[in-house]
Amino acid sequence: MNIRKIGLTALAGSLIATSAGFAGELTLSGAAKLSYKTLGGTANSNSEASRFAMDQEMSASGSAELDNGMTISLSHGLATGGSGSDTSSLTLDMGDMGSITYNDTDLGNGLRALKDMSPTAYEDVLDGITGAVYASMPSGQGFAYNNSVGGAAVSIVYSDNLAATTNRSDGGQDRTVVGANSSSSIGVTYPVADTGLTVFGGVGTAGQADGKQHDHEVMGLKYAYGPVTASYQVNDADDSDTSGADLESTIYGLSFMVNDNLSISYGSHTTDTSASSTDQESTGMSIAYSMGGMTLSAVQNDTDNAANTANSGAESTEILLSFAF
């Protein structure tokens, strides 16, 4: 995705939060995208006022090198209309010692980053599917430590409460959600020399408001050979509450680069749960074609037995036109 960056030095007084006399410069970025989307099936809502939409997301970001040689980076994802930040992230890059990140809404590191490693030309197979479930470590606010160890990328996450995602500034607190146990996870990705094979996996624990926890695990591999990339993984989520439901998702994907401009992909999700004998089965195909500064992308997703409910189907079709400017 190509974006245009606009310097905001002149607007620093209104867009950059400062304290103790420290000031910085942020750049504003956005994207030119127009989409057309249809939804169908019993699980999806069929009430549509318009199927067309354009991207309204903007982000403000900047970085600076500290006197000790480390680098600090800041980003704010601006809410629709630019009225405030809907997610903010602060990263301290310590070089060979790794990096530490805090995100106040959607951290997405650790085990969460491995939730679906399928290669795709555009969207994953659950995009646009209302009520779809699968075993995945939840995301939210918290801290992440990332580093490379022996050729493996290691990501460790800790959160005192993943659900505390309400917009707030420094010195504030999120008191809008019920307290929950803390959450933590680790994700490891290891490319096996020059074989084209990458193995990945990890474990995590997600705290719940009832004092219980969900234990998560991911194991998988990805293999790339020439224009073809294939992946396979199994995700598990076990509820420590015996009255809760355990989930297991089997996910695989295949992508093919036809040439430098055209790519296609196919993916599959199957999720079974201890609470039902009915499996949720999802498949999807994506395609992307680039031509002269424009990219045309499309995805068709179908799900049977959404949320492990028999005869509850859903489908989604989306076409996206994006421009480089």
C-alpha positions as CSV (number, residue, x, y, z in Angstrom):
1,M,0.0,0.0,0.0
2,N,1.4,3.4,-1.0
3,I,0.7,6.4,1.1
4,R,1.4,10.0,1.0
5,K,3.1,11.6,4.1
6,I,2.6,15.2,5.1
7,G,4.8,17.0,7.5
8,L,3.0,18.4,10.5
9,T,5.6,20.6,12.1
10,A,3.4,23.7,11.7
11,L,0.6,21.9,13.4
12,A,2.7,20.5,16.3
13,G,0.8,22.7,18.8
14,S,-2.5,20.9,18.1
15,L,-1.4,17.4,17.0
16,I,1.6,16.6,19.2
17,A,1.2,15.9,22.9
18,T,4.2,17.3,24.8
19,S,5.4,17.2,28.4
20,A,8.3,18.6,30.4
21,G,9.3,20.8,27.4
22,F,9.8,17.8,25.0
23,A,8.5,18.3,21.5
24,G,8.7,16.2,18.3
25,E,7.6,16.1,14.7
26,L,4.9,13.8,13.4
27,T,3.9,12.9,9.8
28,L,0.4,12.2,8.7
29,S,-0.4,9.3,6.4
30,G,-3.5,7.9,4.7
31,A,-4.5,5.8,1.7
32,A,-6.8,6.2,-1.3
33,K,-9.1,3.2,-1.3
34,L,-12.6,2.6,-2.7
35,S,-14.5,-0.7,-1.9
36,Y,-17.6,-2.5,-2.8
37,K,-18.9,-5.2,-0.5
38,T,-21.9,-7.6,-0.3
39,L,-23.0,-9.9,2.5
40,G,-25.3,-12.9,2.4
41,G,-26.4,-15.9,4.3
42,T,-28.5,-16.4,7.4
43,A,-25.7,-15.4,9.8
44,N,-24.9,-12.1,8.1
45,S,-27.2,-9.1,8.2
46,N,-28.6,-8.4,4.8
47,S,-29.7,-4.8,5.6
48,E,-27.6,-2.7,3.3
49,A,-27.9,1.1,2.8
50,S,-25.0,1.2,0.5
51,R,-22.3,-1.3,-0.6
52,F,-19.7,1.4,-1.4
53,A,-17.2,2.8,1.0
54,M,-13.8,4.6,1.1
55,D,-11.0,4.4,3.5
56,Q,-11.1,7.1,6.2
57,E,-8.2,5.9,8.4
58,M,-5.2,8.2,9.1
59,S,-2.2,7.8,11.3
60,A,0.3,10.3,12.7
61,S,3.8,8.9,13.4
62,G,7.3,10.0,14.2
63,S,10.6,8.8,15.7
64,A,13.8,10.2,17.2
65,E,17.2,9.0,18.2
66,L,18.0,9.4,21.8
67,D,21.4,10.5,23.2
68,N,22.1,6.9,24.2
69,G,21.7,5.7,20.6
70,M,18.3,4.1,21.2
71,T,15.3,5.1,19.0
72,I,11.9,6.1,20.2
73,S,8.9,5.8,17.9
74,L,5.4,7.1,18.4
75,S,2.2,6.5,16.3
76,H,-1.4,7.5,16.7
77,G,-4.1,5.9,14.6
78,L,-6.7,8.7,14.2
79,A,-10.3,7.9,14.7
80,T,-12.7,8.4,11.7
81,G,-13.0,12.1,11.1
82,G,-9.7,12.7,12.9
83,S,-11.4,13.6,16.2
84,G,-9.0,11.6,18.4
85,S,-6.8,8.6,18.6
86,D,-8.4,5.1,18.3
87,T,-5.0,3.3,18.9
88,S,-1.6,4.6,20.0
89,S,1.7,2.9,20.1
90,L,5.1,3.7,21.7
91,T,8.2,1.7,20.8
92,L,11.7,1.9,22.3
93,D,14.2,0.2,19.9
94,M,17.3,-0.8,21.9
95,G,19.3,-2.3,19.0
96,D,20.7,-5.7,19.7
97,M,18.8,-5.7,23.0
98,G,15.5,-5.8,21.2
99,S,12.5,-3.5,21.4
100,I,9.8,-2.7,23.9
101,T,6.4,-1.6,22.7
102,Y,3.3,-0.3,24.5
103,N,0.0,-0.2,22.7
104,D,-3.2,1.2,24.3
105,T,-5.7,-0.7,22.2
106,D,-4.5,-3.4,19.8
107,L,-1.0,-4.7,20.6
108,G,-1.1,-7.7,18.3
109,N,2.3,-9.1,19.2
110,G,3.2,-12.4,20.9
111,L,0.9,-15.3,20.2
112,R,-1.7,-13.0,18.7
113,A,0.6,-12.4,15.7
114,L,0.5,-16.1,14.8
115,K,-3.4,-16.4,14.8
116,D,-3.5,-16.9,11.1
117,M,-0.2,-17.2,9.1
118,S,-1.9,-18.2,5.9
119,P,-0.5,-16.5,2.7
120,T,-3.2,-14.4,1.1
121,A,-3.5,-12.1,-1.9
122,Y,-5.9,-9.9,0.0
123,E,-8.1,-10.8,3.0
124,D,-8.3,-13.9,5.3
125,V,-11.2,-16.4,4.9
126,L,-13.2,-15.0,7.9
127,D,-13.3,-11.4,6.7
128,G,-16.9,-10.2,6.5
129,I,-18.3,-13.3,8.2
130,T,-20.6,-12.3,11.1
131,G,-20.4,-14.5,14.2
132,A,-17.5,-16.6,13.0
133,V,-15.3,-18.0,15.8
134,Y,-11.9,-19.7,15.9
135,A,-9.2,-20.4,18.4
136,S,-7.0,-17.3,18.7
137,M,-5.2,-15.4,21.4
138,P,-7.2,-12.1,21.9
139,S,-5.5,-8.7,21.4
140,G,-5.8,-5.5,23.5
141,Q,-3.6,-3.1,25.4
142,G,-0.3,-4.1,26.9
143,F,3.5,-4.4,26.5
144,A,5.5,-6.4,24.0
145,Y,9.2,-7.3,23.9
146,N,10.6,-8.4,20.5
147,N,14.1,-9.7,19.7
148,S,15.9,-12.1,17.5
149,V,17.5,-15.1,19.3
150,G,19.6,-17.6,17.3
151,G,17.9,-16.7,14.1
152,A,14.4,-17.0,15.6
153,A,12.1,-14.0,16.0
154,V,10.8,-14.0,19.6
155,S,7.8,-11.9,20.8
156,I,6.7,-11.8,24.4
157,V,3.5,-9.9,25.6
158,Y,2.1,-8.9,29.0
159,S,-1.1,-7.1,29.7
160,D,-2.7,-6.3,33.1
161,N,-6.1,-6.3,31.3
162,L,-6.5,-6.9,27.5
163,A,-10.1,-5.4,27.6
164,A,-8.9,-2.0,28.8
165,T,-9.0,-0.3,25.4
166,T,-11.0,2.9,26.1
167,N,-9.4,6.1,24.7
168,R,-7.3,7.7,27.5
169,S,-4.3,10.0,27.8
170,D,-1.3,9.9,30.1
171,G,-2.2,9.9,33.8
172,G,-5.6,8.4,33.0
173,Q,-7.2,5.1,33.7
174,D,-9.7,2.8,32.0
175,R,-12.5,2.2,34.4
176,T,-15.2,1.2,31.9
177,V,-14.5,-2.5,31.9
178,V,-14.6,-5.1,34.6
179,G,-11.2,-6.1,36.0
180,A,-9.7,-9.3,34.7
181,N,-6.7,-11.5,35.4
182,S,-3.6,-10.5,33.6
183,S,-2.7,-12.0,30.2
184,S,0.6,-13.1,28.7
185,S,1.9,-15.0,25.7
186,I,5.0,-15.8,23.7
187,G,5.3,-16.4,19.9
188,V,8.3,-17.8,18.1
189,T,9.0,-17.8,14.3
190,Y,12.0,-19.6,13.0
191,P,13.1,-19.7,9.3
192,V,15.0,-23.0,8.7
193,A,18.2,-21.8,7.0
194,D,17.6,-21.3,3.2
195,T,15.2,-24.2,2.8
196,G,12.1,-22.0,2.4
197,L,10.6,-23.6,5.5
198,T,9.5,-21.5,8.5
199,V,8.2,-23.1,11.7
200,F,6.2,-21.1,14.2
201,G,4.4,-21.6,17.5
202,G,3.7,-20.3,21.0
203,V,1.6,-20.4,24.1
204,G,-0.5,-17.9,26.0
205,T,-2.9,-17.3,28.8
206,A,-5.8,-14.8,28.5
207,G,-7.3,-13.6,31.8
208,Q,-11.1,-13.4,32.1
209,A,-13.4,-11.2,34.2
210,D,-14.7,-14.2,36.1
211,G,-11.3,-15.0,37.5
212,K,-10.8,-17.9,35.2
213,Q,-8.5,-18.0,32.1
214,H,-8.2,-19.3,28.6
215,D,-5.1,-21.2,27.7
216,H,-4.0,-20.8,24.1
217,E,-1.5,-22.7,21.9
218,V,-0.4,-22.4,18.2
219,M,1.8,-24.8,16.2
220,G,2.4,-24.5,12.4
221,L,4.7,-24.2,9.5
222,K,4.9,-22.3,6.2
223,Y,6.9,-23.3,3.1
224,A,7.8,-21.1,0.1
225,Y,9.1,-22.5,-3.2
226,G,9.4,-20.2,-6.1
227,P,6.0,-18.5,-6.7
228,V,4.1,-20.9,-4.4
229,T,3.7,-20.5,-0.6
230,A,1.7,-22.9,1.6
231,S,1.0,-23.0,5.3
232,Y,-0.7,-25.2,7.9
233,Q,-1.4,-24.6,11.5
234,V,-3.5,-25.8,14.5
235,N,-4.8,-23.3,17.1
236,D,-6.1,-24.5,20.5
237,A,-8.1,-22.5,23.1
238,D,-9.0,-24.2,26.4
239,D,-11.3,-22.6,28.9
240,S,-10.3,-23.3,32.6
241,D,-14.0,-23.0,33.5
242,T,-15.5,-26.5,33.1
243,S,-18.8,-24.8,32.0
244,G,-17.0,-23.0,29.2
245,A,-16.2,-24.2,25.6
246,D,-12.9,-25.4,24.2
247,L,-12.0,-24.5,20.6
248,E,-9.7,-26.1,18.1
249,S,-9.1,-24.5,14.7
250,T,-7.2,-26.1,11.7
251,I,-6.1,-23.6,9.2
252,Y,-4.3,-23.9,5.9
253,G,-3.6,-21.6,3.0
254,L,-2.0,-21.6,-0.5
255,S,-0.9,-18.7,-2.6
256,F,0.6,-18.4,-6.1
257,M,2.4,-15.4,-7.7
258,V,1.3,-15.7,-11.3
259,N,3.7,-12.8,-12.2
260,D,4.9,-9.6,-10.7
261,N,1.5,-8.0,-11.0
262,L,-1.0,-10.9,-10.3
263,S,-1.4,-13.1,-7.2
264,I,-4.1,-15.5,-6.1
265,S,-4.7,-17.4,-2.9
266,Y,-7.0,-20.0,-1.3
267,G,-7.6,-20.6,2.4
268,S,-9.6,-22.9,4.7
269,H,-10.6,-22.7,8.4
270,T,-12.3,-25.6,10.3
271,T,-13.2,-25.0,14.0
272,D,-14.7,-27.5,16.3
273,T,-15.9,-26.9,19.9
274,S,-16.6,-29.0,22.9
275,A,-20.0,-27.3,23.2
276,S,-21.3,-28.6,19.8
277,S,-20.9,-31.6,17.5
278,T,-21.2,-29.2,14.5
279,D,-18.0,-27.9,13.0
280,Q,-17.7,-24.4,11.6
281,E,-16.2,-24.7,8.1
282,S,-14.9,-21.7,6.2
283,T,-13.2,-21.2,2.8
284,G,-12.1,-18.2,0.8
285,M,-10.3,-17.1,-2.3
286,S,-8.5,-13.8,-2.9
287,I,-6.9,-12.2,-5.9
288,A,-4.9,-9.0,-6.4
289,Y,-3.7,-7.3,-9.6
290,S,-1.5,-4.2,-9.9
291,M,-1.4,-1.9,-12.9
292,G,0.2,1.5,-13.3
293,G,-0.2,2.7,-9.7
294,M,-3.5,1.0,-9.1
295,T,-4.2,-2.3,-7.4
296,L,-7.5,-4.2,-7.8
297,S,-8.2,-6.7,-5.1
298,A,-11.1,-9.1,-4.5
299,V,-12.1,-11.7,-2.0
300,Q,-15.0,-14.3,-1.8
301,N,-15.5,-16.0,1.6
302,D,-18.1,-18.6,2.5
303,T,-18.8,-20.2,5.9
304,D,-21.1,-23.1,6.8
305,N,-22.4,-23.5,10.4
306,A,-21.1,-20.1,11.6
307,A,-20.4,-20.1,15.3
308,N,-20.8,-23.9,15.2
309,T,-24.5,-23.5,14.7
310,A,-26.1,-25.9,12.3
311,N,-27.5,-24.4,9.0
312,S,-26.2,-20.9,9.9
313,G,-24.4,-19.8,6.7
314,A,-22.6,-16.6,5.8
315,E,-20.8,-15.3,2.7
316,S,-19.0,-12.1,1.9
317,T,-17.7,-10.6,-1.4
318,E,-15.5,-7.5,-1.5
319,I,-13.8,-5.6,-4.3
320,L,-11.2,-3.0,-3.4
321,L,-9.5,-0.4,-5.7
322,S,-6.5,1.3,-4.2
323,F,-4.4,4.1,-5.7
324,A,-0.7,5.1,-5.2
325,F,-0.3,8.8,-4.9
